[in-house]
Amino acid sequence: MWLCALTGEGVPLLEAEVMRIAGVEDTVEDAFFARERQLGALSDAKRHLDAAVALIGSAAPPLDLLAEELRGAQRAFSSITGEFTAEDLLGEIFSRFCIGK
């Protein structure tokens, strides 16, 4: 089965699979709990993905803007999964420098 962000085809199947993997039963109410930070990150990712979908729908999508929206969504998801980002790398590098007088 395919998933299409543009038409929404396959989204219910994806949701069902995520719920299955997470061990959520249909009969359990409020089974998905997330901290405020995670919900904010999901909201941010959705905003970026919605913008990407809008760009894809244009006659000649600006690929640089599309890439930036997708990167923004990836950063939002990474903040949930704890992946090491480019910003983390820069922070790690510059934390080792001693900048004095």
Buried (B, 14 or more C-beta within 10 A) or exposed (E): EEEEEEEEEEEEEEEEEEBEEEEEEEEEEEEEEEEEEEEBBBEBBEBBBEBBEEBEEEEEEEEEBBEBBBEBBBBBBBBBEEEEEEEEEEEEEEEEEEEEE
